[in-house]
Amino acid sequence: MFQLQKPKQPEENAIIVQNVSKHFRIPHEKKTRLFEHIAGALKGTSSTYEEFWALRDVSFNVKKGETLGIIGENGSGKSTLLKIIAGVLSPDSGNVKVNGRIAPFLELGVGFNPELTAEDNVRLYGAIMGMTKQEMEDKFEEIFEFAELGRFRNMKLKNFSSGMYARLAFATATATEPDVLLIDEVLSVGDEAFQRKCFKKMIDFKNAKKTILFVSHDVNFVKILCNRAILLKNGEQIENNDVNPVINKYHAMSSGQENIDKKLVRFNQQNYKRFGSRKAEIFEIEFRKNNQKDQNNISITIDDDTSINLKIRFQEDVVDPIVGFIIRDVNGREIYGLNTLWRGIHLGKFEKKDILHIAFSQRIILNNGTYSITVALAYSDQIQFYDWHDDVIKFKVVSNKNFAGVVDLQSEIKIGKN
């Protein structure tokens, strides 16, 4: 008797990474002569290598159409991970599955031959991607126009600058119409105009529901592009979450505050994350509207005068701390930020048990929506934090004025007629 089989459901994941580990052998000393190796072996000192684990047991999935950010300090394993997903490296253990055509934009030189011309390298890259010679030649105009390298299409790549190399590599990778795009620090190479073009192209890919893995040290770009992020440290996966919590953890680690307070604290009946050395603390946070304390169900108009009032207690002697705040929208994008240093204010020296009162006053001229305020107290080196309260205040802006975008520039329209 025949049994009807259920049709297979389409795979919803573009990338599946399961328990991937990768290690390298790093030589401690260079032995150039055979008898040195033999002598070392006789002495029992032949082990001249160190086992370096670039990745340890990393696992995650990326859904089709998702843009995932990968962040971490230098040497955390980000580039190694992308190379394994791209098939440039093989994992020592674990496995990777990619559904669809994948286009990697990794370190300069991957997939290109410096002895070939730009046109020949485009053909070569297409062949690696499984495209025909004619398919790639049909894309020549698109590629060289985007890369702004039309005059150099018959020049060998060994004569290209790093910026020219980067422009050609990115233009070629994106022109192959991949399902999955791997980007490793694309916005750190090339000039500013090229970086803007790359960023716009990535936004276009995102809007077209392509899958993107994006490695960058610029967390602002990660926030804009990604809804989710992964944090790596010393080859280990520390966090896999929505983009804002991951970036907060990254900031804490970069600031030397690796023992981030994972316990959510209470303020204004809301949960939020807090971290820092606590050698100086923001112990009171108050939001005022028209000079009235307003802590619950905060709703403001663009005509309201607002202030963020902080009280800071010093647990030790401190010189020139920096105090500031950030306003974010519901997507975590930073709308506005200010601190004392940017205004040229040097707060001077504080002794243990001193109390600092500080207020930031402004009109919040934003479009209708919900926003949050983060407040922070930083060391004078602008890297470490004494105290960081993330998204501690939530408020709504109610405006009866119509304008596009986020900020009301309060433009005036003057009309004249002759």
C-alpha positions in Angstrom: 0.0 0.0 0.0 1.3 3.4 -1.0 1.9 6.1 1.6 1.7 9.7 0.7 4.9 11.5 1.7 4.7 15.0 2.9 6.5 17.4 0.7 9.8 18.7 2.0 9.6 22.1 3.6 12.0 24.6 2.1 15.1 25.2 4.1 14.6 28.5 6.1 18.3 28.8 7.0 20.8 30.2 4.6 23.8 29.2 6.8 24.1 26.6 9.5 27.3 26.5 11.6 27.5 23.6 14.0 30.3 23.2 16.6 33.0 24.6 14.4 36.5 24.7 15.8 39.8 25.6 14.0 43.4 25.7 15.3 46.7 26.6 13.9 50.3 25.6 14.9 52.4 28.7 15.7 56.2 28.1 15.7 58.1 29.4 18.7 61.4 29.5 17.1 62.8 29.2 13.6 65.1 26.2 12.9 66.8 26.5 9.6 69.1 23.5 9.6 68.4 19.9 9.7 70.8 19.1 12.5 69.1 21.6 14.7 65.8 19.7 14.4 67.7 16.4 15.0 69.5 17.9 18.0 66.3 19.2 19.4 64.6 15.8 19.1 67.6 14.1 20.9 67.3 16.6 23.7 63.5 16.2 24.0 62.9 19.7 22.9 61.5 19.1 19.4 58.2 20.6 20.2 58.6 24.1 18.8 55.0 24.8 18.1 52.1 26.3 20.1 48.5 25.2 19.5 46.5 28.3 18.8 42.7 27.9 18.7 41.2 30.5 16.4 37.7 29.1 16.9 36.2 26.8 19.6 32.8 25.1 19.2 31.0 28.0 17.4 27.4 27.3 16.5 24.6 29.5 15.0 22.1 29.7 12.2 21.4 32.5 9.8 18.0 32.6 8.3 17.4 33.5 4.6 17.1 37.2 4.2 18.8 37.9 7.5 21.7 40.3 8.1 23.9 39.1 10.9 26.8 41.2 12.4 29.9 39.5 13.7 31.9 41.7 16.2 34.8 41.2 18.5 38.3 42.5 19.2 41.3 41.8 16.8 42.2 38.1 17.0 38.8 37.0 18.2 38.3 34.7 15.2 35.9 36.8 13.0 37.9 36.5 9.8 38.7 32.8 10.3 35.0 32.2 10.7 34.1 33.9 7.5 36.8 32.0 5.6 35.4 28.7 6.9 31.9 29.7 5.8 33.3 30.8 2.4 35.1 27.5 2.0 38.6 29.1 1.9 39.5 27.2 5.1 38.3 23.9 6.5 37.3 23.4 10.1 39.1 20.9 12.3 35.8 19.8 13.7 32.2 20.7 13.2 30.5 21.5 9.9 29.1 24.3 7.9 26.1 24.2 5.5 25.4 27.1 3.0 22.2 27.1 1.0 22.6 29.2 -2.2 25.3 30.9 -4.1 27.8 32.6 -1.7 30.0 35.6 -2.6 32.8 36.4 -0.2 34.5 39.8 0.1 37.3 38.9 2.5 40.9 40.1 2.8 42.4 41.7 -0.3 43.6 39.1 -2.8 41.2 36.2 -2.0 40.0 34.9 -5.4 42.2 37.3 -7.5 45.5 36.7 -9.3 47.8 39.8 -9.3 49.4 38.7 -12.6 46.1 38.9 -14.5 44.3 42.0 -15.7 41.2 43.4 -14.0 39.0 42.0 -16.7 40.6 38.5 -16.5 40.2 38.5 -12.8 36.5 39.3 -13.1 36.2 36.3 -15.5 38.2 34.2 -13.0 36.0 35.2 -10.1 32.9 34.4 -12.1 34.3 30.9 -12.9 34.9 30.3 -9.3 31.3 31.3 -8.6 30.0 28.9 -11.2 29.2 31.6 -13.8 30.1 31.4 -17.5 32.6 33.7 -19.2 29.8 35.4 -21.1 27.7 36.0 -18.0 30.6 37.8 -16.4 31.5 39.8 -19.5 27.9 41.0 -19.7 28.5 42.5 -16.2 31.7 44.3 -17.2 30.1 47.7 -17.5 28.2 47.4 -14.2 31.3 46.2 -12.4 33.8 48.8 -13.7 31.3 51.6 -13.5 30.7 50.9 -9.8 34.4 50.4 -9.1 35.2 53.6 -11.1 38.1 51.6 -12.8 37.1 51.8 -16.5 40.4 53.1 -17.5 42.3 50.4 -15.7 40.4 47.3 -16.8 43.3 46.0 -18.8 45.9 46.7 -16.2 47.4 43.9 -14.1 46.3 43.8 -10.5 49.8 43.8 -9.2 49.9 47.5 -10.2 46.7 48.4 -8.4 46.6 50.3 -5.1 44.9 48.6 -2.2 41.9 51.0 -2.7 41.6 50.0 -6.4 41.9 46.4 -5.4 39.1 46.8 -2.8 36.8 48.6 -5.3 37.2 45.9 -7.9 36.7 43.1 -5.4 33.5 44.5 -3.9 32.0 45.4 -7.3 32.7 41.9 -8.6 31.4 40.1 -5.6 28.1 42.0 -5.5 27.6 41.7 -9.3 27.5 37.9 -9.2 24.0 38.2 -7.7 24.8 35.9 -4.7 22.2 34.6 -2.3 24.7 35.0 0.6 27.2 37.9 0.9 30.1 37.7 3.2 31.7 41.1 4.1 34.9 41.4 6.1 35.6 45.1 7.1 34.7 46.4 3.6 34.1 49.9 5.2 37.7 50.1 6.4 39.2 50.3 2.9 38.9 52.7 0.1 38.0 56.4 0.3 35.0 57.8 1.9 32.9 58.1 -1.3 33.6 54.4 -2.0 32.6 53.4 1.5 29.3 55.2 1.1 28.6 53.4 -2.2 29.4 50.1 -0.5 27.1 50.8 2.4 24.3 51.8 0.0 24.8 48.6 -2.0 24.6 46.5 1.2 21.3 48.3 2.1 20.0 47.4 -1.3 21.0 43.7 -0.7 19.3 43.8 2.7 16.1 45.2 1.1 16.2 42.6 -1.5 16.1 39.9 1.2 19.6 38.6 0.6 21.5 37.0 3.4 24.5 39.0 4.7 27.2 38.2 7.2 28.9 41.5 8.1 32.2 41.7 10.1 33.1 45.2 11.3 34.6 47.1 14.2 32.2 50.0 13.5 29.3 49.1 15.7 27.2 52.0 14.3 27.2 50.3 10.9 26.4 47.0 12.6 23.4 48.6 14.4 22.0 50.1 11.1 22.5 46.9 9.0 21.8 44.1 11.5 19.0 43.0 13.7 21.1 40.3 15.3 24.8 40.0 16.1 27.4 37.5 17.4 30.2 38.4 19.7 33.5 36.4 19.6 36.3 36.5 22.1 39.5 34.4 21.8 37.7 32.2 19.3 34.7 31.5 21.5 31.1 32.6 21.0 30.3 34.9 23.9 26.9 36.2 22.8 24.3 35.6 20.1 21.4 37.9 20.5 19.6 41.1 19.3 22.1 43.6 18.1 21.9 46.1 21.0 22.6 43.7 23.9 25.5 42.2 21.9 27.0 45.6 21.3 26.6 46.6 24.9 28.5 43.5 25.9 31.2 44.3 23.4 31.6 47.8 24.8 31.9 46.3 28.3 34.6 43.9 27.3 36.5 46.6 25.3 36.4 48.8 28.4 38.0 46.2 30.5 34.7 45.5 32.3 34.4 41.8 31.4 32.6 41.1 34.6 29.6 42.9 33.2 26.7 43.0 35.6 24.3 40.5 34.0 21.6 41.1 36.6 19.0 43.5 35.4 18.6 46.4 37.9 15.4 48.4 38.5 14.9 52.0 37.7 11.7 53.8 36.8 9.9 50.4 36.9 11.9 49.3 33.8 14.5 46.7 33.2 17.8 47.8 31.7 21.5 46.8 31.6 24.2 48.4 33.6 27.9 47.9 33.6 31.1 49.7 34.6 33.9 49.7 37.2 31.6 51.5 39.7 34.6 53.5 41.0 32.2 56.4 40.4 28.5 55.8 40.1 25.5 57.6 38.6 23.2 57.0 41.6 20.3 59.2 40.6 18.7 59.8 37.2 15.9 62.2 36.7 14.0 63.3 33.6 12.3 66.7 33.8 9.7 68.2 31.4 9.1 71.9 31.7 11.1 71.8 35.0 8.7 69.2 36.4 9.8 65.7 37.4 8.3 63.3 34.9 9.3 59.6 35.4 6.2 57.6 34.5 4.6 57.2 31.0 6.8 60.1 29.7 5.2 61.9 26.8 6.6 65.1 25.4 6.0 67.5 22.5 8.6 69.3 20.5 7.7 72.5 22.3 8.6 71.0 25.8 11.8 72.0 27.6 13.4 68.8 28.9 16.4 68.0 31.0 18.3 64.9 32.1 19.5 65.4 35.6 22.2 63.1 37.1 23.8 62.7 40.5 27.3 61.1 40.6 29.1 59.7 43.7 32.9 59.1 43.5 34.3 56.1 45.3 37.9 57.2 44.8 39.8 60.2 43.5 39.0 60.8 39.9 40.3 63.3 37.4 38.4 64.7 34.4 35.6 62.1 34.1 33.3 62.4 31.0 29.5 62.5 31.4 27.1 62.1 28.5 23.9 60.6 27.1 22.6 59.0 24.0 19.1 59.1 22.5 18.1 56.0 20.4 15.0 55.1 18.5 13.1 51.8 18.8 15.4 50.2 16.3 18.5 51.0 18.4 19.8 53.7 16.0 21.6 56.5 17.7 19.7 59.7 17.0 21.7 62.1 19.2 24.5 62.0 21.7 26.4 64.5 23.7 29.1 64.5 26.4 31.0 67.0 28.4 34.2 66.5 26.5 32.6 67.3 23.2 31.4 70.6 24.6 35.0 71.4 25.8 34.0 71.0 29.5 36.8 69.5 31.7 35.3 68.6 35.0 38.5 68.6 36.9 39.4 66.6 40.0 37.0 64.9 42.4 37.9 63.3 45.7 36.4 60.2 47.3 32.8 60.7 48.5 32.4 63.9 46.4 28.9 64.3 44.8 28.6 65.8 41.3 25.3 67.3 40.0 25.0 67.7 36.3 22.0 68.5 34.0 21.7 68.3 30.2 18.9 70.7 29.0 17.4 70.6 25.5 14.3 70.5 23.4 13.9 67.1 21.8 12.7 68.0 18.4 12.0 64.6 17.0 9.3 63.0 15.0 6.5 60.9 16.5 7.7 57.7 18.1 9.2 56.0 21.1 12.8 56.7 22.1 15.2 55.8 24.9 18.0 57.5 26.8 21.3 56.0 27.8 23.5 57.8 30.3 27.1 57.1 30.9 30.1 58.1 33.0 33.5 57.5 31.3 37.1 57.6 32.2 39.2 60.4 30.8 40.7 58.0 28.3 37.3 57.8 26.6 37.5 54.0 26.5 36.6 52.6 29.9 33.4 53.3 31.8 32.8 54.0 35.5 29.0 53.5 35.0 26.8 52.9 32.0 23.0 52.8 32.3 21.6 51.5 29.0 18.2 52.6 27.8 17.3 53.7 31.3 14.6 56.2 30.3 11.8 55.5 27.8 9.7 58.4 26.4 7.3 59.2 23.6 7.3 62.2 21.3 3.9 63.4 20.2 4.0 66.0 17.4 1.3 67.6 15.4 3.7 68.8 12.8 4.3 66.9 9.6 7.8 66.3 8.3 9.9 63.5 6.9 12.7 61.8 8.8 13.6 61.9 12.4 14.6 65.4 13.3 12.6 68.6 12.8 15.0 71.2 11.5 12.3 73.9 12.1 12.7 75.1 8.6 11.0 78.3 7.6 9.3 78.9 4.2 9.4 82.3 2.8 7.5 83.1 -0.4 7.9 86.1 -2.6 6.2 87.1 -5.8 7.3 89.6 -8.4 
